[in-house]
């Protein structure tokens, strides 16, 4: 069966469904690396990606955003000249009631009877003004970092803004 569209899971409705010890067969999240780059170096500029609205971000969207920033920063700065951290963790388990479709499906389907659903993935619950990503780099790669965070925000189901939290005066001189 194919995965349903992400727009079905973006709204936060009901309590969080997180107790994995009581459910069987929860798939592992696609995102496994939350910190990348050089963790020891003190960088000049720090930017954060902040969600404008509350939503649920699926683990696949978090991974796509991470890959996007990582690829662009590896090309622009190399492995030792940036730092990236993904803040939210996908705890919330998403359920799906699989419906049979096609010819003869009415004989095997029981409709909405016992439609609790099976676990199909995980999502991170993010609220308005919550930090999604923290990224740091030197002044030379600041423009590339801002562009990379913008491209990553397109892959997320909420509108985002980029704020410069460290080195604001230096970024102002660079025209960011």
Backbone as CSV, one residue per row, in Angstrom:
resi,resn,N_x,N_y,N_z,CA_x,CA_y,CA_z,C_x,C_y,C_z
1,UNK,0.839,-1.184,0.000,0.000,0.000,0.000,0.884,1.248,0.000
2,UNK,0.450,2.272,-0.670,1.208,3.516,-0.724,0.917,4.356,0.511
3,UNK,1.860,5.232,0.817,1.694,6.128,1.946,0.706,7.224,1.576
4,UNK,-0.153,7.559,2.501,-1.121,8.624,2.248,-0.421,9.975,2.247
5,UNK,-1.043,11.007,1.666,-0.386,12.319,1.602,-0.086,12.884,2.980
6,UNK,1.001,13.632,3.082,1.431,14.187,4.366,0.429,15.183,4.914
7,UNK,-0.366,15.821,4.036,-1.338,16.810,4.517,-2.396,16.195,5.432
8,UNK,-2.549,14.864,5.385,-3.498,14.204,6.269,-3.014,14.197,7.712
9,UNK,-1.710,14.343,7.917,-1.131,14.215,9.248,-0.547,15.514,9.788
10,UNK,-0.659,16.628,9.061,0.016,17.854,9.490,-0.681,18.548,10.653
11,UNK,-1.979,18.440,10.763,-2.700,19.105,11.855,-2.514,18.329,13.164
12,UNK,-2.363,19.075,14.257,-2.257,18.432,15.567,-3.671,18.248,16.103
13,UNK,-4.108,16.992,16.189,-5.445,16.688,16.711,-5.318,15.610,17.766
14,UNK,-5.970,15.814,18.873,-5.994,14.812,19.924,-4.690,14.718,20.694
15,UNK,-4.670,13.822,21.675,-3.458,13.656,22.473,-2.369,12.940,21.679
16,UNK,-1.143,13.097,22.140,-0.017,12.435,21.485,-0.096,10.936,21.715
17,UNK,0.251,10.173,20.698,0.230,8.717,20.746,1.682,8.262,20.716
18,UNK,2.290,8.114,21.905,3.738,7.931,21.972,4.196,6.680,22.705
19,UNK,3.348,5.975,23.388,3.790,4.862,24.226,4.061,3.617,23.387
20,UNK,5.270,3.544,22.845,5.621,2.477,21.912,5.685,1.102,22.573
21,UNK,5.844,1.076,23.906,5.917,-0.232,24.558,4.572,-0.960,24.542
22,UNK,3.481,-0.217,24.277,2.159,-0.840,24.232,1.715,-1.166,22.813
23,UNK,2.488,-0.780,21.825,2.097,-1.045,20.440,3.160,-1.893,19.763
24,UNK,2.741,-2.692,18.856,3.680,-3.534,18.140,3.876,-3.053,16.724
25,UNK,5.071,-3.206,16.222,5.331,-2.929,14.815,5.429,-1.478,14.431
26,UNK,5.958,-0.630,15.313,6.148,0.774,14.950,7.425,0.871,14.122
27,UNK,7.340,1.394,12.896,8.558,1.486,12.081,9.534,2.514,12.641
28,UNK,10.814,2.249,12.452,11.836,3.178,12.929,11.784,4.460,12.111
29,UNK,12.099,5.607,12.733,12.119,6.842,11.953,13.252,6.842,10.925
30,UNK,12.995,7.461,9.782,14.019,7.536,8.730,15.190,8.404,9.178
31,UNK,14.914,9.419,9.990,15.983,10.303,10.447,16.665,9.662,11.655
32,UNK,17.971,9.458,11.543,18.726,8.838,12.637,19.832,9.750,13.139
33,UNK,20.301,10.675,12.291,21.374,11.589,12.667,20.778,12.960,12.937
34,UNK,20.954,13.462,14.141,20.379,14.750,14.511,21.436,15.847,14.622
35,UNK,22.707,15.480,14.743,23.794,16.458,14.822,24.824,16.104,13.764
36,UNK,25.202,17.103,12.949,26.181,16.882,11.890,27.179,18.011,11.857
37,UNK,28.303,17.758,11.216,29.315,18.786,11.043,30.282,18.833,12.206
38,UNK,30.943,19.972,12.343,31.971,20.170,13.359,31.326,20.685,14.647
39,UNK,31.343,19.868,15.697,30.700,20.233,16.961,31.623,21.017,17.889
40,UNK,32.920,20.993,17.627,33.878,21.592,18.557,34.271,23.015,18.205
41,UNK,34.149,23.389,16.951,34.607,24.704,16.493,33.619,25.799,16.907
42,UNK,34.148,26.976,17.222,33.317,28.135,17.556,33.112,28.948,16.278
43,UNK,31.894,28.959,15.760,31.597,29.620,14.497,31.142,31.054,14.718
44,UNK,31.282,31.865,13.660,30.949,33.290,13.735,29.443,33.551,13.720
45,UNK,28.721,32.791,12.920,27.303,33.064,12.687,26.478,31.833,13.029
46,UNK,25.353,32.064,13.722,24.397,30.994,14.033,23.026,31.415,13.531
47,UNK,22.389,30.526,12.786,21.033,30.761,12.281,20.127,29.646,12.765
48,UNK,18.863,30.004,13.016,17.873,29.012,13.428,16.689,29.064,12.472
49,UNK,16.102,27.898,12.226,14.893,27.775,11.428,13.735,27.612,12.396
50,UNK,12.771,28.526,12.356,11.682,28.570,13.333,10.349,28.358,12.615
51,UNK,9.502,27.493,13.173,8.177,27.231,12.614,7.244,28.403,12.930
52,UNK,6.454,28.810,11.950,5.500,29.899,12.161,4.167,29.396,12.691
53,UNK,3.816,28.132,12.395,2.535,27.554,12.808,2.768,26.210,13.493
54,UNK,1.804,25.794,14.295,1.861,24.474,14.922,1.514,23.412,13.888
55,UNK,2.246,22.305,13.923,1.987,21.219,12.978,2.699,19.955,13.448
56,UNK,2.470,18.888,12.708,3.221,17.654,12.883,4.124,17.500,11.665
57,UNK,5.393,17.243,11.910,6.356,17.058,10.820,6.728,15.585,10.778
58,UNK,6.421,14.923,9.676,6.737,13.500,9.548,8.240,13.276,9.528
59,UNK,8.649,12.090,9.947,10.068,11.753,10.011,10.721,11.817,8.638
60,UNK,9.974,11.543,7.592,10.538,11.615,6.240,10.814,13.062,5.836
61,UNK,9.959,13.995,6.270,10.179,15.409,5.959,11.390,15.946,6.718
62,UNK,11.559,15.540,7.972,12.736,15.953,8.739,14.018,15.443,8.077
63,UNK,13.981,14.209,7.616,15.151,13.634,6.955,15.439,14.343,5.636
64,UNK,14.396,14.668,4.880,14.585,15.372,3.611,15.193,16.753,3.845
65,UNK,14.733,17.457,4.876,15.283,18.777,5.190,16.739,18.667,5.634
66,UNK,17.053,17.657,6.441,18.428,17.457,6.907,19.359,17.163,5.734
67,UNK,18.936,16.294,4.837,19.750,15.942,3.676,19.982,17.172,2.801
68,UNK,18.948,17.979,2.644,19.050,19.179,1.817,20.106,20.146,2.353
69,UNK,20.043,20.442,3.662,21.021,21.351,4.258,22.410,20.741,4.221
70,UNK,22.516,19.464,4.534,23.816,18.799,4.573,24.485,18.816,3.205
71,UNK,23.739,18.502,2.151,24.310,18.455,0.807,24.799,19.836,0.373
72,UNK,23.994,20.853,0.604,24.383,22.204,0.184,25.585,22.724,0.975
73,UNK,25.638,22.418,2.266,26.750,22.908,3.079,28.035,22.123,2.819
74,UNK,27.924,20.845,2.476,29.122,20.086,2.113,29.745,20.651,0.838
75,UNK,28.896,21.033,-0.127,29.406,21.615,-1.364,30.016,22.991,-1.113
76,UNK,29.368,23.808,-0.283,29.794,25.197,-0.095,30.941,25.329,0.906
77,UNK,30.909,24.555,1.993,31.847,24.797,3.091,32.754,23.619,3.423
78,UNK,32.397,22.428,3.023,33.172,21.265,3.443,32.653,20.735,4.770
79,UNK,33.161,19.605,5.199,32.627,18.924,6.387,32.974,19.617,7.698
80,UNK,34.096,20.346,7.761,34.539,20.926,9.032,34.140,22.380,9.227
81,UNK,33.440,22.983,8.282,33.140,24.414,8.377,31.673,24.733,8.601
82,UNK,30.920,23.792,9.154,29.531,24.071,9.520,29.091,23.104,10.616
83,UNK,27.982,23.446,11.234,27.377,22.613,12.281,25.873,22.646,12.053
84,UNK,25.221,21.508,12.175,23.772,21.424,11.985,23.178,20.534,13.064
85,UNK,22.102,21.005,13.677,21.398,20.213,14.678,19.904,20.271,14.402
86,UNK,19.259,19.101,14.382,17.806,19.003,14.246,17.251,18.902,15.665
87,UNK,16.366,19.810,16.040,15.866,19.866,17.414,14.718,18.888,17.713
88,UNK,13.611,18.869,16.939,12.496,17.991,17.334,12.776,16.528,17.027
89,UNK,12.239,15.653,17.863,12.365,14.214,17.645,10.979,13.656,17.320
90,UNK,10.857,12.778,16.330,9.540,12.231,15.970,9.055,11.151,16.940
91,UNK,8.397,11.577,18.022,7.865,10.644,19.023,6.469,10.152,18.679
92,UNK,5.659,11.015,18.109,4.242,10.721,17.883,4.085,9.653,16.799
93,UNK,3.355,8.586,17.096,3.153,7.491,16.152,1.904,7.773,15.324
94,UNK,2.044,7.688,14.012,0.927,7.916,13.101,0.278,6.582,12.774
95,UNK,-1.052,6.584,12.783,-1.801,5.363,12.481,-2.590,5.550,11.190
96,UNK,-2.801,4.430,10.511,-3.536,4.465,9.256,-4.450,3.257,9.187
97,UNK,-5.705,3.510,8.845,-6.662,2.423,8.636,-6.613,2.070,7.160
98,UNK,-5.984,0.943,6.861,-5.793,0.570,5.465,-7.116,0.059,4.900
99,UNK,-7.503,0.658,3.818,-8.742,0.257,3.156,-8.387,-0.462,1.859
100,UNK,-9.087,-1.559,1.606,-8.877,-2.286,0.358,-9.650,-1.581,-0.751
101,UNK,-9.008,-1.410,-1.886,-9.664,-0.774,-3.021,-9.553,-1.685,-4.227
102,UNK,-10.368,-1.429,-5.218,-10.319,-2.214,-6.438,-11.516,-3.143,-6.541
103,UNK,-11.493,-3.978,-7.587,-12.609,-4.885,-7.851,-12.678,-5.959,-6.765
104,UNK,-13.838,-6.191,-6.236,-14.039,-7.221,-5.223,-13.661,-6.806,-3.826
105,UNK,-13.319,-5.535,-3.617,-12.875,-5.086,-2.301,-14.028,-5.029,-1.309
106,UNK,-15.258,-4.927,-1.808,-16.403,-4.848,-0.898,-16.626,-6.164,-0.162
107,UNK,-16.153,-7.277,-0.709,-16.351,-8.563,-0.040,-15.368,-8.793,1.105
108,UNK,-14.168,-8.163,1.047,-13.186,-8.406,2.097,-13.068,-7.239,3.071
109,UNK,-13.630,-6.099,2.715,-13.503,-4.924,3.568,-14.635,-4.886,4.586
110,UNK,-14.313,-4.437,5.801,-15.364,-4.302,6.822,-15.671,-2.830,7.071
111,UNK,-15.293,-1.966,6.165,-15.622,-0.549,6.291,-14.904,0.103,7.450
112,UNK,-15.640,0.875,8.250,-15.037,1.596,9.363,-15.189,0.848,10.687
113,UNK,-15.524,-0.401,10.659,-15.621,-1.173,11.888,-14.213,-1.426,12.440
114,UNK,-13.983,-1.131,13.709,-12.683,-1.312,14.375,-11.578,-0.586,13.610
115,UNK,-11.791,0.693,13.335,-10.887,1.458,12.471,-9.821,2.208,13.257
116,UNK,-9.213,1.571,14.248,-8.187,2.242,15.055,-6.935,2.517,14.242
117,UNK,-6.541,1.610,13.388,-5.406,1.824,12.502,-4.125,1.179,12.992
118,UNK,-3.251,0.881,12.047,-1.943,0.298,12.320,-0.884,1.397,12.261
119,UNK,0.194,1.262,13.045,1.270,2.267,12.979,1.944,2.257,11.604
120,UNK,2.075,3.451,10.995,2.696,3.547,9.674,3.929,4.438,9.676
121,UNK,4.141,5.209,10.729,5.290,6.103,10.767,5.261,6.945,12.027
122,UNK,6.195,7.875,12.115,6.264,8.756,13.280,6.318,10.204,12.821
123,UNK,5.992,11.094,13.753,6.013,12.525,13.457,6.448,13.289,14.699
124,UNK,7.027,14.457,14.462,7.405,15.356,15.553,6.330,16.427,15.652
125,UNK,5.843,16.669,16.857,4.861,17.732,17.057,5.613,19.027,17.330
126,UNK,5.402,20.004,16.467,6.088,21.281,16.551,5.040,22.367,16.738
127,UNK,5.290,23.271,17.668,4.356,24.363,17.935,4.878,25.653,17.313
128,UNK,4.035,26.652,17.263,4.413,27.935,16.671,5.603,28.523,17.429
129,UNK,6.512,29.129,16.715,7.734,29.760,17.242,8.703,28.780,17.895
130,UNK,8.636,27.516,17.530,9.571,26.516,18.040,10.714,26.337,17.043
131,UNK,11.918,26.170,17.570,13.113,26.002,16.734,13.122,24.588,16.159
132,UNK,13.317,24.502,14.843,13.395,23.206,14.172,14.845,22.823,13.923
133,UNK,15.639,23.767,13.415,17.048,23.505,13.119,17.918,24.629,13.656
134,UNK,19.118,24.254,14.103,20.148,25.216,14.488,21.351,24.937,13.602
135,UNK,21.864,25.985,12.947,23.011,25.817,12.059,24.018,26.925,12.321
136,UNK,25.291,26.558,12.281,26.368,27.528,12.502,27.399,27.393,11.390
137,UNK,28.026,28.529,11.051,29.091,28.529,10.048,29.919,29.797,10.175
138,UNK,30.935,29.916,9.336,31.771,31.118,9.302,31.117,32.166,8.412
139,UNK,31.655,33.381,8.474,31.089,34.487,7.701,31.173,34.233,6.200
140,UNK,32.187,33.529,5.750,32.365,33.285,4.315,31.248,32.408,3.740
141,UNK,30.721,31.505,4.551,29.670,30.604,4.061,28.277,30.971,4.566
142,UNK,28.095,32.151,5.130,26.819,32.542,5.726,25.706,32.615,4.693
143,UNK,26.012,33.125,3.523,24.999,33.239,2.472,24.536,31.847,2.026
144,UNK,25.479,30.924,1.894,25.142,29.554,1.498,24.297,28.874,2.574
145,UNK,24.586,29.152,3.835,23.814,28.561,4.928,22.385,29.083,4.926
146,UNK,22.209,30.366,4.707,20.853,30.935,4.670,20.057,30.341,3.517
147,UNK,20.697,30.180,2.372,20.039,29.563,1.221,19.694,28.103,1.510
148,UNK,20.589,27.383,2.170,20.341,25.975,2.501,19.174,25.833,3.473
149,UNK,19.093,26.706,4.466,17.966,26.653,5.413,16.655,27.008,4.718
150,UNK,16.697,27.932,3.769,15.484,28.277,3.024,15.003,27.078,2.214
151,UNK,15.927,26.393,1.537,15.562,25.206,0.751,15.016,24.096,1.649
152,UNK,15.558,23.972,2.864,15.062,22.961,3.801,13.663,23.307,4.287
153,UNK,13.373,24.598,4.455,12.050,25.002,4.946,10.955,24.669,3.941
154,UNK,11.309,24.598,2.667,10.321,24.243,1.642,9.862,22.796,1.815
155,UNK,10.725,21.955,2.345,10.403,20.542,2.508,9.559,20.255,3.751
156,UNK,9.320,21.258,4.572,8.554,21.080,5.808,7.113,21.543,5.612
157,UNK,6.155,20.974,6.358,4.743,21.288,6.129,4.255,22.587,6.773
158,UNK,5.132,23.387,7.294,4.740,24.648,7.917,5.589,25.770,7.343
159,UNK,5.036,26.974,7.241,5.906,28.082,6.847,6.941,28.349,7.935
160,UNK,8.149,28.679,7.534,9.244,28.882,8.488,9.910,30.228,8.253
161,UNK,10.597,30.687,9.279,11.417,31.888,9.136,12.821,31.570,9.635
162,UNK,13.786,32.323,9.118,15.188,32.141,9.490,15.606,33.338,10.316
163,UNK,16.131,33.074,11.506,16.621,34.147,12.381,18.111,33.959,12.614
164,UNK,18.818,35.066,12.663,20.250,35.041,12.984,20.370,35.318,14.474
165,UNK,20.861,34.350,15.238,20.932,34.491,16.692,22.316,34.874,17.182
166,UNK,23.331,34.640,16.376,24.697,34.995,16.755,25.383,35.617,15.547
167,UNK,26.087,36.715,15.761,26.789,37.380,14.678,25.885,38.237,13.818
168,UNK,24.869,38.843,14.440,23.909,39.645,13.691,24.566,40.863,13.037
169,UNK,25.507,41.496,13.757,26.183,42.667,13.194,27.074,42.269,12.006
170,UNK,27.723,41.110,12.105,28.557,40.611,11.020,27.696,40.250,9.809
171,UNK,26.537,39.664,10.054,25.620,39.295,8.971,25.047,40.539,8.307
172,UNK,24.842,41.599,9.098,24.348,42.844,8.525,25.352,43.449,7.564
173,UNK,26.621,43.328,7.867,27.671,43.820,6.980,27.777,42.992,5.704
174,UNK,27.398,41.691,5.810,27.447,40.820,4.645,26.219,40.983,3.756
175,UNK,25.190,41.653,4.269,23.970,41.872,3.494,22.974,40.736,3.601
176,UNK,22.926,40.053,4.738,21.966,38.943,4.923,20.677,39.427,5.527
